[in-house]
Amino acid sequence: MYDFNDQICKYVPTWFRDILEYQALCQSETEQFTALQNAIQAIANNFFFQTMDAQSIAQWEKVFSIIPNPQTETLDFRRARIINRISTRPPFTLGFLYQKLDQIIGPGQWQVEVDYPNYTLYIEASAADKNYWSELAVTLNTIKPAHIVYTSRPLLSTPIQMSETVHLSRLIYNYRLGSWGLGVLPFASEQDQGVIVTPTQRSIQQELLNQTASFVASDVASARLNGTISITSLSKTTDANIATITYTVLESQANPITQVELLDASGNVLETAGVYVPVTGSAVFKHTIPVTLGGTA
């Protein structure tokens, strides 16, 4: 930010400051100098993609033949998209792909597996943001070799937190032998003595977390896509306190996928999530449900 003082009135001699005409003149000039200051700062901001305004970003979008949708795309996303496009230059290597995934999805938010014998590239990442997922697909189609098949593995992680509270109560008898008012009061009532185990004591043991994760995995019977398409061929595994549900979706079944649900055998919805996954060939969905201790904050 430039060090620019737009307060004109303080430079006027003191004997003129009480004159209304001079006050109005100073106010008008102050507004003009403020507009000039903002214009100078805007020019400086437009030298960098990270701070460009919407008008400058629109000019760069024309260069890359991008048709923006301001109603669904934020200015920050449009800036990030231009940075991604202008920095996508050969040579393209696996390390370059990792850099792009960090840039588009975020460090630590993705996993890559390359099946070299079958010429297949698997990318596992969150599928919640339509705009960034679409930009990832554009980037991959630009940098991957033509003989490599890209298969997305949308990742949905829904943690379950468990906690325990133990209350102590004392039993109070309302009647004595020889004095019995039938139906007036209950024979005995409980009197709360307070909490003796709080969630912060982390009383739940690892074995209960593991068993809960196993139950969660066994309780899932099917997945449903876009509210209508049922997938019953599921792979269900547990690793300690983490339940994992995996299934494959073909392009002919649903494209794009905008909603995924997990159901039990009775058709009750156990989990639902809004996503955006354009399917090319096939996509492998992975739901991870970690069962952890809660109430420790």
Residue frames relative to the residue before (quaternion, step in Angstrom):
aa qw qx qy qz dx dy dz
M 1.0000 0.0000 0.0000 0.0000 0.00 0.00 0.00
Y 0.4223 -0.7133 0.5003 0.2502 3.55 -0.88 0.97
D 0.4197 -0.6686 0.5536 0.2651 3.57 -1.17 0.71
F 0.2066 0.7917 -0.5189 0.2476 3.53 0.15 1.36
N 0.1732 -0.8062 0.5611 0.0724 3.57 -0.50 1.19
D 0.1274 -0.8302 0.5413 0.0386 3.56 -0.51 1.22
Q 0.4862 0.6529 -0.4445 0.3739 3.60 1.21 0.26
I 0.1898 -0.8351 0.5120 0.0669 3.57 -0.10 1.35
C 0.6189 0.6170 -0.3523 0.3350 3.55 0.96 -0.88
K 0.6567 0.5350 -0.3387 0.4096 3.59 0.97 -0.68
Y 0.6363 0.5196 -0.3329 0.4630 3.59 1.26 -0.25
V 0.5450 0.6085 -0.3997 0.4158 3.60 1.27 -0.18
P 0.5448 -0.6110 0.4449 0.3631 3.65 -0.88 0.76
T 0.6179 -0.6132 0.3529 0.3430 3.53 -0.98 0.88
W 0.6760 0.5102 -0.3198 0.4247 3.62 0.97 -0.70
F 0.6499 0.4826 -0.3284 0.4868 3.62 1.31 -0.08
R 0.5560 0.6772 -0.3801 0.2964 3.63 1.16 -0.50
D 0.6787 0.4843 -0.3029 0.4617 3.59 1.14 -0.46
I 0.5471 0.6001 -0.4032 0.4219 3.61 1.26 -0.05
L 0.4903 -0.7056 0.4291 0.2786 3.59 -0.68 1.13
E 0.6342 0.5431 -0.3430 0.4304 3.59 0.97 -0.79
Y 0.6654 0.4857 -0.3031 0.4791 3.58 0.97 -0.82
Q 0.6212 0.5393 -0.3456 0.4514 3.62 1.03 -0.72
A 0.6673 0.4867 -0.2998 0.4775 3.57 0.98 -0.87
L 0.6400 0.5241 -0.3239 0.4592 3.57 1.02 -0.79
C 0.6557 0.5065 -0.3110 0.4655 3.59 0.95 -0.87
Q 0.6459 0.5234 -0.3233 0.4521 3.59 0.98 -0.83
S 0.6577 0.5085 -0.3077 0.4628 3.57 0.96 -0.87
E 0.6819 0.4774 -0.2900 0.4722 3.60 0.92 -0.88
T 0.6062 0.5498 -0.3567 0.4505 3.60 1.07 -0.68
E 0.6533 0.5084 -0.3145 0.4646 3.61 0.95 -0.85
Q 0.6606 0.5009 -0.3110 0.4648 3.60 0.99 -0.79
F 0.6646 0.4853 -0.3098 0.4762 3.58 0.97 -0.79
T 0.6046 0.5420 -0.3527 0.4651 3.60 1.12 -0.62
A 0.6468 0.5031 -0.3109 0.4816 3.58 0.99 -0.84
L 0.6365 0.5194 -0.3284 0.4662 3.59 1.03 -0.77
Q 0.6403 0.5266 -0.3213 0.4577 3.57 0.97 -0.85
N 0.6641 0.4969 -0.3053 0.4678 3.60 0.94 -0.88
A 0.6461 0.5196 -0.3252 0.4548 3.59 1.02 -0.77
I 0.6428 0.5127 -0.3220 0.4693 3.59 1.00 -0.82
Q 0.6633 0.4962 -0.3056 0.4695 3.59 0.97 -0.86
A 0.6301 0.5379 -0.3384 0.4462 3.61 1.02 -0.75
I 0.6221 0.5299 -0.3421 0.4638 3.59 1.03 -0.75
A 0.6599 0.4963 -0.3060 0.4739 3.58 0.95 -0.86
N 0.6529 0.5190 -0.3201 0.4494 3.60 0.96 -0.83
N 0.6911 0.5087 -0.2822 0.4289 3.58 0.99 -0.80
F 0.5076 0.6101 -0.4385 0.4217 3.57 1.26 0.13
F 0.7598 0.3203 -0.1601 0.5426 3.63 1.20 -0.43
F 0.5238 -0.6584 0.4451 0.3067 3.55 -0.93 0.94
Q 0.6413 0.5645 -0.3340 0.3981 3.60 0.98 -0.80
T 0.7918 0.2877 -0.1426 0.5196 3.61 1.14 -0.56
M 0.3656 0.7511 -0.4852 0.2585 3.60 1.21 0.17
D 0.4276 -0.6716 0.5355 0.2818 3.54 -1.17 0.58
A 0.7322 -0.4516 0.2867 0.4216 3.56 -1.31 0.24
Q 0.6419 0.5374 -0.3337 0.4333 3.60 0.98 -0.78
S 0.6799 0.4735 -0.2930 0.4771 3.60 0.94 -0.85
I 0.6238 0.5246 -0.3387 0.4700 3.59 1.03 -0.76
A 0.6259 0.5456 -0.3369 0.4439 3.60 1.01 -0.77
Q 0.6264 0.5334 -0.3382 0.4569 3.60 1.04 -0.70
W 0.6760 0.4747 -0.2923 0.4818 3.59 0.97 -0.84
E 0.6088 0.5456 -0.3581 0.4510 3.60 1.08 -0.64
K 0.6098 0.5293 -0.3511 0.4740 3.60 1.09 -0.59
V 0.6147 0.5516 -0.3458 0.4453 3.60 1.03 -0.76
F 0.7691 0.3400 -0.1795 0.5106 3.60 0.94 -0.88
S 0.4489 -0.7167 0.4302 0.3158 3.60 1.29 0.28
I 0.3520 0.7153 -0.5093 0.3243 3.56 0.97 0.91
I 0.1995 -0.7482 0.6215 0.1190 3.56 -0.94 0.93
P 0.2122 -0.8196 0.5171 0.1263 3.63 -0.22 1.19
N 0.2072 -0.7308 0.6312 0.1568 3.51 -1.34 0.32
P 0.2287 -0.8298 0.4908 0.1353 3.61 0.14 1.24
Q 0.5946 0.5849 -0.3745 0.4050 3.61 1.15 -0.43
T 0.7868 0.2704 -0.1495 0.5342 3.60 1.09 -0.63
E 0.7092 0.4131 -0.2460 0.5157 3.59 1.23 -0.32
T 0.3439 -0.7394 0.5428 0.2010 3.56 -0.75 1.04
L 0.6321 -0.5295 0.3998 0.4003 3.55 -1.25 0.36
D 0.6158 0.5447 -0.3504 0.4486 3.60 1.06 -0.68
F 0.6530 0.4957 -0.3210 0.4742 3.59 0.99 -0.80
R 0.6539 0.5142 -0.3231 0.4512 3.60 0.92 -0.83
R 0.6184 0.5172 -0.3388 0.4850 3.58 1.08 -0.67
A 0.6696 0.5011 -0.3024 0.4573 3.58 0.90 -0.95
R 0.6336 0.5359 -0.3312 0.4490 3.60 1.02 -0.75
I 0.6546 0.4969 -0.3167 0.4736 3.60 0.95 -0.82
I 0.6331 0.5215 -0.3321 0.4658 3.59 0.98 -0.82
N 0.6545 0.5094 -0.3158 0.4609 3.58 0.98 -0.82
R 0.6811 0.4945 -0.3055 0.4453 3.58 0.85 -0.92
I 0.7173 0.4591 -0.2750 0.4461 3.59 0.83 -0.95
S 0.6992 0.4478 -0.2735 0.4857 3.61 1.20 -0.43
T 0.5470 0.5969 -0.4069 0.4230 3.61 1.28 0.00
R 0.2642 0.7513 -0.5432 0.2657 3.51 0.04 1.38
P 0.5149 -0.6391 0.4608 0.3378 3.63 -1.01 0.73
P 0.5271 -0.0741 -0.8334 -0.1489 1.52 -2.43 0.67
F 0.3451 -0.7335 0.5555 0.1852 3.56 -1.10 0.81
T 0.0438 0.7904 -0.6055 0.0818 3.57 -0.66 1.15
L 0.6691 -0.4665 0.3676 0.4467 3.57 -1.29 0.08
G 0.6244 0.5334 -0.3353 0.4616 3.57 1.07 -0.69
F 0.6203 0.5286 -0.3310 0.4756 3.57 1.09 -0.73
L 0.6249 0.5308 -0.3338 0.4652 3.59 1.05 -0.78
Y 0.6378 0.5253 -0.3313 0.4554 3.59 0.96 -0.84
Q 0.6387 0.5229 -0.3249 0.4616 3.58 0.98 -0.81
K 0.6607 0.5083 -0.3035 0.4615 3.56 0.99 -0.85
L 0.6444 0.5135 -0.3248 0.4644 3.59 1.02 -0.76
D 0.6186 0.5204 -0.3366 0.4828 3.57 1.05 -0.71
Q 0.6802 0.5048 -0.2819 0.4507 3.55 0.98 -0.87
I 0.7502 0.4055 -0.2195 0.4740 3.59 0.87 -0.93
I 0.7900 0.3085 -0.1496 0.5083 3.58 0.82 -1.01
G 0.5230 -0.6174 0.4291 0.4014 3.56 0.95 -0.88
P 0.5637 -0.6113 0.4296 0.3520 3.61 -1.03 0.74
G 0.8320 0.2062 -0.1752 0.4843 3.54 -0.98 0.94
Q 0.6300 0.5561 -0.3277 0.4318 3.60 1.28 0.01
W 0.7433 0.3278 -0.1995 0.5479 3.61 1.21 0.24
Q 0.1295 -0.7482 0.6420 0.1064 3.54 -1.38 0.29
V 0.1797 -0.7808 0.5934 0.0764 3.55 -1.07 0.82
E 0.0150 -0.7639 0.6451 0.0032 3.54 -1.07 0.85
V 0.1464 -0.7850 0.5989 0.0611 3.56 -0.84 1.00
D 0.1810 -0.7620 0.6169 0.0769 3.56 -0.70 1.16
Y 0.2235 -0.8376 0.4839 0.1194 3.57 0.18 1.31
P 0.6627 0.5082 -0.3483 0.4256 3.70 0.80 -0.80
N 0.7682 0.3384 -0.1803 0.5126 3.60 1.08 -0.75
Y 0.4120 -0.7453 0.4487 0.2709 3.59 1.29 0.27
T 0.4809 0.6574 -0.4292 0.3903 3.57 0.91 0.95
L 0.1822 -0.7655 0.6123 0.0764 3.53 -1.01 0.92
Y 0.1097 -0.7876 0.6055 0.0309 3.57 -0.74 1.13
I 0.0358 -0.7759 0.6298 0.0066 3.56 -0.95 0.93
E 0.1419 -0.7884 0.5975 0.0357 3.53 -0.71 1.17
A 0.2285 0.7626 -0.5686 0.2072 3.57 -0.67 1.13
S 0.6530 -0.4968 0.3965 0.4118 3.52 -1.32 0.27
A 0.2556 -0.7977 0.5355 0.1074 3.56 -1.03 0.84
A 0.3892 0.7773 -0.4373 0.2304 3.59 1.20 0.37
D 0.7605 0.3782 -0.2051 0.4864 3.61 0.98 -0.75
K 0.3938 -0.7530 0.4845 0.2078 3.56 -0.50 1.24
N 0.6799 0.5203 -0.3087 0.4145 3.58 0.83 -0.98
Y 0.7133 0.4406 -0.2668 0.4752 3.58 0.81 -0.99
W 0.6156 0.5374 -0.3527 0.4560 3.60 1.08 -0.63
S 0.6469 0.5051 -0.3152 0.4766 3.59 1.01 -0.77
E 0.6524 0.5066 -0.3156 0.4671 3.58 0.99 -0.80
L 0.6076 0.5428 -0.3484 0.4635 3.59 1.09 -0.67
A 0.6550 0.5088 -0.3168 0.4601 3.59 0.94 -0.86
V 0.6377 0.5165 -0.3270 0.4686 3.61 0.98 -0.79
T 0.6644 0.5135 -0.3008 0.4522 3.58 0.93 -0.92
L 0.6694 0.4996 -0.3065 0.4565 3.59 0.90 -0.90
N 0.6571 0.5025 -0.3194 0.4623 3.59 0.95 -0.78
T 0.6397 0.5220 -0.3222 0.4631 3.58 1.22 -0.43
I 0.8103 0.3425 -0.1488 0.4515 3.57 0.83 -0.97
K 0.6423 0.5380 -0.3598 0.4106 3.63 1.05 -0.50
P 0.5589 -0.5880 0.4592 0.3621 3.62 -1.13 0.56
A 0.6060 -0.6072 0.3798 0.3462 3.57 -1.05 0.74
H 0.7029 0.4690 -0.2859 0.4518 3.62 1.06 -0.64
I 0.5895 0.5525 -0.3734 0.4558 3.60 1.27 0.00
V 0.2758 -0.7526 0.5802 0.1445 3.57 -0.87 1.03
Y 0.2330 -0.7709 0.5813 0.1162 3.56 -0.87 1.00
T 0.0206 -0.7797 0.6256 -0.0184 3.56 -0.85 1.05
S 0.2928 -0.7680 0.5460 0.1621 3.54 -0.71 1.08
R 0.1537 -0.7490 0.6379 0.0922 3.52 -1.21 0.66
P 0.1692 -0.8103 0.5526 0.0967 3.60 0.16 1.21
L 0.1918 -0.7956 0.5711 0.0635 3.56 -0.85 1.05
L 0.0148 -0.7727 0.6345 -0.0118 3.55 -0.90 1.01
S 0.0655 -0.8094 0.5835 -0.0110 3.56 -0.59 1.17
T 0.0079 0.7973 -0.6001 0.0635 3.56 -0.68 1.17
P 0.1917 -0.8192 0.5284 0.1136 3.62 -0.13 1.20
I 0.2089 -0.7221 0.6442 0.1412 3.52 -1.27 0.61
Q 0.1410 -0.8009 0.5791 0.0565 3.57 -0.73 1.07
M 0.1452 -0.7897 0.5942 0.0479 3.54 -0.95 0.96
S 0.0451 0.7745 -0.6304 0.0266 3.54 -1.14 0.70
E 0.2455 -0.7760 0.5697 0.1141 3.55 -1.25 0.40
T 0.0377 -0.7587 0.6501 0.0183 3.53 -1.14 0.83
V 0.1279 -0.7891 0.5990 0.0460 3.60 -0.84 0.99
H 0.1564 -0.7814 0.6015 0.0560 3.56 -0.80 1.12
L 0.2634 -0.7360 0.6024 0.1610 3.58 -1.17 0.64
S 0.0342 -0.7944 0.6064 -0.0081 3.59 -0.88 0.98
R 0.2658 -0.7394 0.5964 0.1641 3.58 -1.23 0.59
L 0.3866 -0.7295 0.5243 0.2087 3.55 -0.96 0.95
I 0.1235 -0.7925 0.5967 0.0256 3.60 -0.71 1.16
Y 0.2615 -0.7635 0.5740 0.1387 3.61 -0.75 1.11
N 0.3154 -0.7957 0.4971 0.1423 3.58 -0.75 1.07
Y 0.7632 0.3093 -0.1810 0.5377 3.63 1.20 -0.23
R 0.2215 -0.7341 0.6233 0.1533 3.51 -1.30 0.48
L 0.6499 -0.5113 0.3871 0.4080 3.54 -1.27 0.40
G 0.7812 0.2835 -0.2393 0.5021 3.55 -0.78 1.06
S 0.7503 0.2565 -0.1781 0.5826 3.61 1.23 -0.26
W 0.1824 0.8087 -0.5123 0.2241 3.52 0.00 1.33
G 0.0426 -0.7891 0.6128 0.0021 3.60 -0.47 1.21
L 0.2811 -0.8145 0.4827 0.1567 3.52 0.04 1.30
G 0.8485 0.1593 -0.1460 0.4830 3.56 -0.82 1.07
V 0.5237 0.6416 -0.4229 0.3677 3.61 1.20 -0.16
L 0.7856 0.0105 0.0368 0.6175 3.55 0.93 -0.99
P 0.5608 -0.5592 0.4528 0.4095 3.58 -1.16 0.34
F 0.6398 -0.5472 0.3694 0.3935 3.56 -1.14 0.59
A 0.7870 -0.0475 0.0467 0.6133 3.59 1.08 -0.79
S 0.1201 -0.7802 0.6101 0.0687 3.56 -1.20 0.53
E 0.4475 -0.6941 0.5013 0.2582 3.54 -1.22 0.54
Q 0.1555 -0.7599 0.6258 0.0816 3.52 -1.14 0.78
D 0.3951 -0.7494 0.4849 0.2173 3.55 -0.58 1.23
Q 0.2071 -0.7951 0.5640 0.0824 3.55 -0.88 1.04
G 0.6747 -0.4959 0.2931 0.4615 3.57 1.28 0.10
V 0.5957 -0.5655 0.4484 0.3524 3.52 -1.41 0.05
I 0.1611 -0.8065 0.5636 0.0770 3.57 -0.86 0.97
V 0.7503 0.1687 -0.1481 0.6218 3.60 1.30 -0.24
T 0.1413 -0.8015 0.5791 0.0480 3.60 -0.70 1.11
P 0.6602 -0.5146 0.3589 0.4129 3.63 -1.21 0.37
T 0.6338 0.5588 -0.3426 0.4108 3.60 1.06 -0.63
Q 0.6020 0.5781 -0.3612 0.4159 3.60 1.22 -0.26
R 0.3007 -0.7995 0.4834 0.1915 3.60 1.34 -0.05
S 0.1443 0.8429 -0.5017 0.1305 3.55 0.87 1.04
I 0.5816 0.5844 -0.3810 0.4183 3.62 1.16 -0.50
Q 0.3216 -0.7738 0.5252 0.1481 3.54 -0.87 1.05
Q 0.6884 -0.5148 0.3322 0.3883 3.55 -1.26 0.51
E 0.6184 0.5708 -0.3536 0.4083 3.59 1.01 -0.73
L 0.6427 0.5055 -0.3279 0.4732 3.60 1.03 -0.72
L 0.6207 0.5241 -0.3410 0.4731 3.60 1.04 -0.71
N 0.6583 0.5114 -0.3097 0.4574 3.59 0.95 -0.90
Q 0.6826 0.4854 -0.2959 0.4592 3.59 0.88 -0.92
T 0.6250 0.5303 -0.3392 0.4617 3.60 1.06 -0.70
A 0.6381 0.5170 -0.3254 0.4686 3.58 1.02 -0.80
S 0.6373 0.5199 -0.3262 0.4660 3.60 1.01 -0.78
F 0.6515 0.5050 -0.3221 0.4655 3.59 0.98 -0.80
V 0.6315 0.5394 -0.3356 0.4446 3.59 0.95 -0.88
A 0.6696 0.4988 -0.3050 0.4581 3.59 0.89 -0.91
S 0.6934 0.4785 -0.2831 0.4584 3.59 0.92 -0.89
D 0.6452 0.5494 -0.3228 0.4214 3.59 1.13 -0.60
V 0.6123 0.5405 -0.3572 0.4531 3.62 1.16 -0.44
A 0.1418 -0.8243 0.5467 0.0403 3.58 -0.69 1.11
S 0.8123 -0.0254 0.0519 0.5803 3.61 1.07 -0.62
A 0.3001 -0.6983 0.6108 0.2217 3.52 -1.39 0.21
R 0.1558 -0.7798 0.6005 0.0835 3.56 -1.14 0.64
L 0.1973 -0.7966 0.5677 0.0641 3.55 -0.87 1.07
N 0.8615 0.0351 -0.0565 0.5033 3.54 -1.06 0.90
G 0.6803 -0.5449 0.2693 0.4095 3.56 1.14 0.69
T 0.7918 0.3211 -0.1523 0.4967 3.62 1.19 -0.30
I 0.7248 0.4519 -0.2518 0.4550 3.60 0.97 -0.76
S 0.2067 -0.8112 0.5422 0.0722 3.56 -0.59 1.19
I 0.1107 -0.7619 0.6368 0.0421 3.54 -1.04 0.92
T 0.0989 -0.8293 0.5495 0.0235 3.59 -0.53 1.15
S 0.6091 0.5318 -0.3618 0.4640 3.60 1.22 -0.26
L 0.1108 0.8156 -0.5470 0.1525 3.54 -0.01 1.36
S 0.2486 -0.7053 0.6379 0.1838 3.51 -1.28 0.54
K 0.0413 -0.8199 0.5697 -0.0376 3.58 -0.56 1.21
T 0.0759 0.7932 -0.5954 0.1028 3.55 -0.69 1.15
T 0.1558 -0.7506 0.6295 0.1269 3.53 -1.33 0.35
D 0.0706 -0.7555 0.6508 0.0286 3.52 -1.12 0.80
A 0.7888 -0.1666 0.0373 0.5905 3.54 -0.12 1.37
N 0.8190 -0.2253 0.1760 0.4974 3.62 -0.61 -1.08
I 0.6045 0.5415 -0.3592 0.4607 3.62 1.20 0.40
A 0.1800 -0.7653 0.6127 0.0805 3.55 -0.77 1.11
T 0.0949 -0.8006 0.5914 0.0175 3.57 -0.95 0.92
I 0.0879 -0.7735 0.6275 0.0141 3.57 -0.86 1.06
T 0.0001 -0.8147 0.5774 -0.0541 3.59 -0.67 1.12
Y 0.1262 0.7743 -0.6145 0.0831 3.57 -1.07 0.77
T 0.3912 -0.7218 0.5348 0.1999 3.55 -1.27 0.56
V 0.1367 -0.7743 0.6155 0.0542 3.54 -1.03 0.89
L 0.2910 -0.7584 0.5620 0.1558 3.57 -0.87 0.99
E 0.6268 -0.5532 0.3993 0.3764 3.54 -1.18 0.57
S 0.6489 0.5309 -0.3169 0.4435 3.58 1.06 -0.70
Q 0.6374 0.5359 -0.3330 0.4423 3.60 1.19 -0.41
A 0.7837 -0.1647 0.1463 0.5808 3.59 0.90 -0.88
N 0.2285 0.7545 -0.5919 0.1679 3.56 -0.92 0.94
P 0.5087 -0.3662 -0.7592 0.1751 1.54 -1.06 2.25
I 0.4631 -0.6369 0.5331 0.3092 3.53 -1.34 0.16
T 0.1006 -0.8304 0.5479 0.0077 3.56 -0.69 1.12
Q 0.7913 0.1211 -0.0942 0.5919 3.60 1.23 -0.17
V 0.0535 -0.7757 0.6281 0.0310 3.56 -1.04 0.81
E 0.0581 -0.7878 0.6131 0.0070 3.54 -1.11 0.79
L 0.2261 -0.7201 0.6343 0.1674 3.54 -1.28 0.50
L 0.1118 -0.8140 0.5699 0.0107 3.58 -0.86 1.03
D 0.4158 -0.6670 0.5467 0.2887 3.54 -1.27 0.42
A 0.7475 -0.4177 0.2678 0.4417 3.58 -1.29 0.01
S 0.6848 0.4724 -0.2837 0.4768 3.61 1.18 -0.51
G 0.5789 -0.6104 0.3683 0.3958 3.59 1.26 0.03
N 0.4515 0.6732 -0.4671 0.3533 3.59 1.23 0.21
V 0.4225 -0.7031 0.5129 0.2531 3.58 -0.95 0.89
L 0.2154 -0.7962 0.5586 0.0871 3.56 -0.68 1.14
E 0.7938 -0.0065 0.0368 0.6070 3.57 1.10 -0.70
T 0.0130 0.7829 -0.6219 0.0068 3.57 -1.06 0.72
A 0.0206 0.7993 -0.5978 0.0570 3.56 -1.02 0.82
G 0.3483 -0.7011 0.5822 0.2195 3.53 -1.11 0.77
V 0.0239 0.7986 -0.5969 0.0735 3.59 -0.78 1.04
Y 0.1539 -0.7394 0.6251 0.1971 3.52 -1.32 -0.18
V 0.1248 0.7930 -0.5779 0.1469 3.56 -0.42 1.26
P 0.1899 -0.7493 0.6232 0.1189 3.61 -0.53 1.12
V 0.2304 -0.8030 0.5406 0.0994 3.58 -0.65 1.11
T 0.0358 -0.7672 0.6404 -0.0053 3.54 -0.83 1.07
G 0.8025 0.0550 -0.0859 0.5879 3.57 -0.24 1.25
S 0.7023 -0.3640 0.2896 0.5389 3.55 0.29 -1.29
A 0.1452 -0.7549 0.6322 0.0964 3.51 -1.32 0.39
V 0.2496 -0.7580 0.5886 0.1289 3.55 -1.00 0.87
F 0.1923 -0.7952 0.5693 0.0807 3.56 -0.51 1.21
K 0.0638 -0.7848 0.6162 0.0207 3.54 -1.02 0.84
H 0.1207 -0.7611 0.6356 0.0468 3.54 -0.80 1.10
T 0.0602 -0.7729 0.6305 0.0385 3.60 -0.77 0.99
I 0.0796 -0.7920 0.6052 -0.0117 3.55 -0.86 1.07
P 0.0772 -0.8076 0.5838 0.0312 3.61 -0.07 1.21
V 0.2317 -0.7489 0.6083 0.1244 3.56 -0.97 0.92
T 0.0462 0.8324 -0.5416 0.1078 3.58 -0.36 1.24
L 0.5998 -0.5364 0.4491 0.3884 3.52 -1.36 0.16
G 0.1032 -0.7941 0.5971 0.0482 3.55 -0.99 0.84
G 0.7296 0.4540 -0.3068 0.4091 3.52 -1.34 -0.02
T 0.5003 0.6707 -0.4193 0.3521 3.57 1.14 0.57
A 0.5019 0.6663 -0.4294 0.3460 3.57 1.26 -0.05
